Amino acid sequence: MADPIHQFEIHKIFSLGHIGSQEIAFTNSSAYMFGAVAIVSVLMLAGSAGRRLVPNRFQSVAELSFEFVSNTVRSSIGEEGMKFFPFVFSLFMFILTANLIGIIPYTFTVTSHLIVAVALAMMVFLTVLLYGLYKNGFGFFKLFVPHGIPIYILPLVTVIEVISFLSRPVSHSVRLFANMLAGHITLKVFAGFVTSLSALGAIGVFGSVLPLAMTTALTALELLVAFLQAYVFTILTCIYLNDALHPGH
């Protein structure tokens, strides 16, 4: 049976140079990230070019994506949060596209790598922190002092709130990384059962029916997970950005 971890290996395509003794390389992960950005760019450009009263497929997908994310931002942050719409929309479309690409056999899932998920989560965390301080000054720290807390437990609650805030990049990234990693490993294991049992002849072919059915069902489930994980990452981003706009609320 093929190694289910093999699909996550990063391979160098070509070298970009060195910084000291550290080589900077363009890898398969880099290629798929560029590919995801290119697909989103082509989709949005094709969808917004020559707008029709009766939209074509590209325009329909672009408009549905736009409306879905804009409604999510408005419901989570309010109209004031629409200033972050380009940022939130870019995150949603990149993660969703990268997740969907990874479901195609023999491709690569960049969001199953912790470093990619951490980079996206840190980008959100730093945006919240820097914009929160820029907009609210020291008032941003009201985020760590919830209203209505009795004074005698306020220090404990404040410490818990600070730890919770600092751990956001961890939970934000691990949720995306772990779900994509686990799903693809499970798919690979069941697909390996199908291949191995089919090699045993007629009995093996009969025995591979259940793993094949499970692989098909899991692939459908992974399509749902691909969307849900992009949505969960997006809605959490909106919730965190709301803290930057309205600390202490």
C-alpha positions as CSV (number, residue, x, y, z in Angstrom):
1,M,0.0,0.0,0.0
2,A,1.3,3.5,-0.9
3,D,2.5,5.7,1.9
4,P,-0.4,8.1,2.7
5,I,2.1,10.8,3.8
6,H,4.0,10.8,0.5
7,Q,1.4,13.1,-1.0
8,F,2.5,15.9,1.3
9,E,6.2,15.9,0.5
10,I,7.6,19.2,-0.8
11,H,9.9,18.9,-3.8
12,K,12.3,21.6,-5.1
13,I,11.5,22.6,-8.7
14,F,14.4,25.1,-9.1
15,S,16.6,27.2,-6.9
16,L,16.1,31.0,-6.5
17,G,19.4,31.6,-4.7
18,H,20.8,31.5,-1.2
19,I,20.6,33.7,1.9
20,G,23.8,32.8,3.7
21,S,23.9,29.0,3.8
22,Q,20.1,28.7,3.4
23,E,18.8,27.9,-0.1
24,I,15.7,29.6,-1.3
25,A,13.8,27.3,-3.7
26,F,10.7,27.4,-5.8
27,T,8.8,24.2,-4.8
28,N,5.7,22.3,-5.8
29,S,4.0,24.0,-2.9
30,S,4.9,27.4,-4.3
31,A,3.7,26.3,-7.7
32,Y,0.3,25.3,-6.4
33,M,-0.1,28.5,-4.4
34,F,0.7,30.5,-7.5
35,G,-1.8,28.3,-9.4
36,A,-4.5,29.0,-6.8
37,V,-4.0,32.8,-7.1
38,A,-4.0,32.5,-10.9
39,I,-7.3,30.6,-11.0
40,V,-9.0,33.1,-8.6
41,S,-7.6,36.0,-10.7
42,V,-8.8,34.5,-14.0
43,L,-12.2,33.7,-12.4
44,M,-12.8,37.2,-11.1
45,L,-11.5,39.0,-14.2
46,A,-13.6,36.8,-16.5
47,G,-16.6,37.3,-14.2
48,S,-16.3,41.0,-14.1
49,A,-15.4,41.6,-17.7
50,G,-18.4,42.6,-19.9
51,R,-21.1,42.3,-17.3
52,R,-24.3,40.8,-18.7
53,L,-27.9,41.2,-17.7
54,V,-28.1,37.4,-17.9
55,P,-24.8,36.3,-16.3
56,N,-22.7,33.6,-17.8
57,R,-21.1,30.9,-15.6
58,F,-18.0,32.9,-14.7
59,Q,-20.0,35.9,-13.8
60,S,-22.5,33.8,-11.8
61,V,-19.7,32.2,-9.7
62,A,-17.9,35.6,-9.2
63,E,-21.2,37.3,-8.1
64,L,-22.1,34.4,-5.8
65,S,-18.7,34.5,-4.2
66,F,-18.8,38.2,-3.8
67,E,-22.2,38.3,-2.3
68,F,-21.5,35.4,0.1
69,V,-18.4,36.9,1.5
70,S,-19.8,40.5,1.7
71,N,-22.9,39.2,3.6
72,T,-20.6,37.3,5.9
73,V,-18.5,40.4,6.6
74,R,-21.6,42.6,7.1
75,S,-23.3,40.1,9.5
76,S,-20.1,39.6,11.5
77,I,-18.6,43.1,11.6
78,G,-21.2,45.5,10.3
79,E,-21.0,48.0,7.5
80,E,-17.8,49.5,9.0
81,G,-16.1,46.1,8.4
82,M,-16.4,46.4,4.7
83,K,-13.1,48.2,4.6
84,F,-11.6,44.7,5.2
85,F,-13.7,43.0,2.5
86,P,-10.8,42.8,0.0
87,F,-8.6,41.1,2.6
88,V,-11.3,38.7,3.8
89,F,-12.5,37.9,0.2
90,S,-8.9,37.1,-0.9
91,L,-8.4,34.8,2.1
92,F,-11.7,32.9,1.4
93,M,-11.1,32.5,-2.3
94,F,-7.4,31.4,-1.9
95,I,-8.2,28.8,0.8
96,L,-11.3,27.5,-1.0
97,T,-9.4,27.2,-4.3
98,A,-6.4,25.6,-2.8
99,N,-8.6,23.1,-0.9
100,L,-10.5,22.2,-4.1
101,I,-7.3,21.7,-6.1
102,G,-6.1,19.3,-3.5
103,I,-9.0,17.0,-4.0
104,I,-8.0,16.3,-7.6
105,P,-5.9,13.1,-7.7
106,Y,-2.1,13.5,-7.9
107,T,-2.3,17.2,-7.0
108,F,-0.9,18.9,-3.9
109,T,-2.8,20.5,-1.0
110,V,-1.0,23.5,0.3
111,T,-3.4,24.1,3.1
112,S,-2.5,20.7,4.6
113,H,0.9,22.1,5.5
114,L,1.1,23.8,8.9
115,I,3.5,26.5,7.7
116,V,1.0,27.8,5.1
117,A,-1.9,27.7,7.6
118,V,0.2,29.5,10.2
119,A,1.3,32.2,7.7
120,L,-2.4,32.9,6.9
121,A,-3.4,32.9,10.6
122,M,-0.4,35.2,11.5
123,M,-1.4,37.6,8.7
124,V,-4.9,37.9,10.3
125,F,-3.5,38.1,13.9
126,L,-1.1,40.9,13.0
127,T,-3.8,42.8,11.0
128,V,-6.1,42.7,14.1
129,L,-3.3,43.7,16.5
130,L,-1.9,46.6,14.4
131,Y,-5.2,48.0,13.2
132,G,-6.7,47.6,16.7
133,L,-3.8,49.7,18.2
134,Y,-3.9,52.2,15.3
135,K,-7.7,52.8,15.6
136,N,-8.2,52.5,19.3
137,G,-4.8,53.3,20.9
138,F,-4.6,51.9,24.4
139,G,-8.4,51.5,24.3
140,F,-7.7,48.3,22.3
141,F,-6.6,46.7,25.6
142,K,-10.2,46.9,26.8
143,L,-10.5,43.6,24.8
144,F,-8.8,41.9,27.7
145,V,-11.1,43.4,30.4
146,P,-14.6,42.2,29.8
147,H,-17.5,44.3,31.1
148,G,-19.3,43.2,34.2
149,I,-16.5,41.1,35.7
150,P,-16.3,41.3,39.6
151,I,-13.1,43.1,40.6
152,Y,-11.8,40.2,42.7
153,I,-11.6,37.8,39.7
154,L,-10.7,40.5,37.1
155,P,-6.9,39.7,37.2
156,L,-7.5,36.0,36.6
157,V,-10.0,36.7,33.7
158,T,-7.6,39.3,32.2
159,V,-4.8,36.7,32.2
160,I,-7.1,34.1,30.6
161,E,-8.2,36.7,27.9
162,V,-4.5,37.5,27.1
163,I,-3.6,33.9,26.7
164,S,-6.7,33.3,24.6
165,F,-5.8,36.2,22.3
166,L,-2.2,35.1,21.9
167,S,-3.2,31.5,21.1
168,R,-5.6,32.6,18.3
169,P,-3.0,32.0,15.5
170,V,-2.5,28.4,16.9
171,S,-6.2,27.5,16.9
172,H,-6.9,29.4,13.7
173,S,-4.1,27.6,11.8
174,V,-4.3,24.1,13.3
175,R,-8.1,23.8,12.6
176,L,-7.4,24.3,8.8
177,F,-4.2,22.3,8.7
178,A,-5.5,19.3,10.7
179,N,-8.8,18.9,8.9
180,M,-7.2,19.0,5.4
181,L,-4.4,16.7,6.5
182,A,-6.6,14.1,8.1
183,G,-9.1,14.1,5.2
184,H,-6.5,13.5,2.6
185,I,-4.7,10.8,4.6
186,T,-8.1,8.9,5.1
187,L,-8.8,9.2,1.3
188,K,-5.3,7.8,0.5
189,V,-5.7,4.9,2.9
190,F,-9.0,3.8,1.5
191,A,-7.8,4.3,-2.1
192,G,-4.8,2.1,-1.2
193,F,-7.1,-0.6,0.0
194,V,-8.9,-0.6,-3.3
195,T,-5.7,-0.9,-5.3
196,S,-4.3,-3.7,-3.0
197,L,-7.4,-5.8,-2.9
198,S,-8.0,-5.5,-6.7
199,A,-4.6,-7.1,-7.3
200,L,-5.9,-10.3,-5.6
201,G,-8.1,-11.3,-8.5
202,A,-11.9,-11.9,-8.4
203,I,-12.1,-12.2,-4.6
204,G,-10.1,-9.1,-4.2
205,V,-12.3,-7.2,-6.7
206,F,-15.4,-8.2,-4.7
207,G,-13.6,-7.2,-1.4
208,S,-12.6,-3.8,-2.8
209,V,-16.3,-2.7,-3.4
210,L,-16.7,-1.4,0.2
211,P,-13.4,0.6,0.2
212,L,-14.3,2.0,-3.2
213,A,-17.7,3.1,-1.9
214,M,-16.1,4.6,1.1
215,T,-13.5,6.4,-1.0
216,T,-16.3,7.9,-3.2
217,A,-18.3,9.0,-0.2
218,L,-15.2,10.5,1.5
219,T,-14.4,12.4,-1.7
220,A,-17.9,13.9,-1.6
221,L,-17.4,14.7,2.1
222,E,-14.0,16.3,1.3
223,L,-15.7,18.7,-1.1
224,L,-17.9,19.8,1.7
225,V,-15.0,20.0,4.1
226,A,-13.0,22.1,1.5
227,F,-15.8,24.7,1.6
228,L,-16.5,24.5,5.3
229,Q,-12.8,25.0,6.3
230,A,-12.6,28.1,4.0
231,Y,-15.8,29.4,5.5
232,V,-14.7,28.7,9.1
233,F,-11.4,30.4,8.6
234,T,-13.2,33.4,7.1
235,I,-15.8,33.7,9.8
236,L,-13.2,33.5,12.5
237,T,-11.2,36.2,10.7
238,C,-14.3,38.4,10.7
239,I,-14.8,37.8,14.4
240,Y,-11.2,38.7,15.2
241,L,-11.4,41.8,13.0
242,N,-14.6,42.9,14.8
243,D,-12.4,42.9,18.0
244,A,-10.1,45.4,16.3
245,L,-12.9,47.7,15.4
246,H,-14.9,47.3,18.7
247,P,-12.7,46.2,21.5
248,G,-14.4,45.4,24.7
249,H,-17.8,44.9,23.1
